[in-house]
C-alpha cells in the first residue's frame, strides 16, 4: 500500500513538474530581447523627465532638456563597456552631423562608473555631440534604462515618442524614418 | 491494468524496471495531457478576453467618434441654420443676399479662431493667477525670502553654476546653460531660490563656479548676514566686472 501511495506521489510530482515546465514554456516563451524591452519602454507617450547635466563633450558646457521644447531631441544612453556602444556612438555622431542643422539635438548619457573610461571612448570615437556623465545612475533610473544602448526620441512638445535598443541596419533605418517624421511635425 | 496493479502492489516482485515505471509514465502522460488541456483552456480564455477587450475598445472608439461628430454638428449647427438657403443661392431675389451666404463659412472660421485665441488667453491668465496663488500660499509675504542673480557685463567670468547656502544649509544648486547665461547677459534676472525663513538673523553664502579670466576654472564665494523682519526679503547676487583688477566681482545685496 505504501508503495502504491509512493508511486502515485511520484507520479503526481512528475506531473506537476511537467505542467510547470509546459506552463513556463507557454507563459515565458522566448526571453524578451533588448529591442522588445525598448519597444515597450514605460516612458513612451509620456513627457520626458527633466535632465540637467554638465557636458563633457559638445558645443556647450551644460544641458537642460526642458529648455529644448520645440526641438526634436535624441537621447542616447551608453557605457564604455557595452560591446556595441562604440558603433552606437558613431551612429549618434552621424545623426548629429546630418540633422543638427534641421534642428535636431543629440545628447548622449554615459552610465559608466568611471568618467575617465567614458571620456576615453568618446575621445577615441571623436564624439562631437553633447555627452553627459551619470555615474550616480540618477538619469538611468529616471529614464528607466534597463539595457544599453538605449535611444529615446523626444518630440517638439517634450513627449517620448519612440525607443530603440541596439541599432542594427533595420533598426537604424526605422529610427531615421521616425526621426524625419518628428522633424516634419 | 493488471500489470499496473501488480507493479504498485509488489514493486520488487520480479517484474522488470520498465514494467515498474509503466504506471508512473502513464500518470505522467495523463498529467501532461491534463496540464496541456488546462493550458490550452487558459490560452483560449486569454484569447477570448483579448478579443473582447479589442471589440470593446473598437466600440469605444466608434462611440467617441460619434460623440465628436455630434459635437461638431452642434458646433457647426448655428452657422448652417443661419444660412438655410446656402445650397440654393438661385432662390435669392437679388445678388446681395446671394453673396452673404458665400462669405459666411469664412466668417465662421474667423469667429472660431477668435474664440480659440480668447480661450487660450483665458487659460494663460488662469495659469498665471494659479501660479501667483500657489506662491502666496507656499511662501507667505511674512516669511518669504527670495534670492535673485544678475550679471553685469560678465567679460571676466563665464557663469557655470551657483550654489546657495542659507544658515549653512544648501538650499539651491543651479546649473546655467548657455542660453540662460545669454539671457542674463542681456539684462535678465534669475530667481535662484524662493523659500521661507523665520524672523531674525540669517546668513547667506553663495558659491559661483565658472570660467574666469584666461579660461581658467574659477570658484568664488560671497556671503551676507541679514536680518529677516516681518515682510518679504529679497536678496540679489550680482556678478560684475572690476576693470581695474581685470577680475570679476561677486556681491550680495539686499533689496529695500
Contacts between the chains, C-beta under 8 A, distances in Angstrom:
chain1	res1	chain2	res2	distance
A	3	B	8	6.3
A	3	B	9	7.3
A	3	B	10	7.7
A	3	B	11	4.7
A	4	B	8	4.2
A	4	B	9	7.0
A	7	B	7	7.7
A	7	B	8	5.4
A	7	B	11	7.4
A	7	B	23	6.1
A	7	B	24	6.4
A	8	B	27	7.1
A	10	B	24	6.0
A	11	B	23	6.9
A	11	B	24	5.1
A	11	B	26	8.0
A	11	B	27	3.0
A	11	B	28	6.2
A	11	B	31	7.2
A	12	B	27	7.3
A	12	B	31	7.4
A	14	B	24	6.6
A	14	B	27	7.0
A	14	B	28	4.6
A	14	B	31	6.9
A	15	B	27	6.2
A	15	B	28	5.8
A	15	B	30	7.3
A	15	B	31	2.4
A	15	B	32	6.9
A	15	B	34	7.5
A	15	B	35	7.1
A	16	B	31	7.3
A	18	B	28	6.2
A	18	B	31	5.8
A	18	B	32	4.7
A	18	B	35	6.3
A	19	B	31	6.4
A	19	B	32	7.3
A	19	B	34	7.7
A	19	B	35	3.2
A	19	B	38	7.5
A	19	B	39	7.8
A	22	B	32	7.3
A	22	B	35	5.6
A	22	B	36	6.4
A	22	B	39	6.0
A	23	B	35	7.2
A	23	B	39	6.2
A	26	B	39	5.4
A	26	B	43	7.0
A	52	B	175	5.3
A	53	B	175	7.6
A	54	B	160	8.0
A	54	B	175	6.7
A	60	B	177	6.6
A	60	B	178	4.5
A	61	B	160	6.0
A	61	B	177	7.9
A	61	B	178	7.1
A	62	B	160	6.9
A	62	B	161	7.7
A	62	B	175	4.8
A	62	B	176	6.3
A	62	B	177	4.8
A	62	B	178	7.5
A	63	B	177	6.5
A	64	B	175	7.3
A	64	B	177	5.0
A	64	B	180	7.8
A	67	B	177	6.2
A	67	B	179	6.0
A	67	B	180	7.6
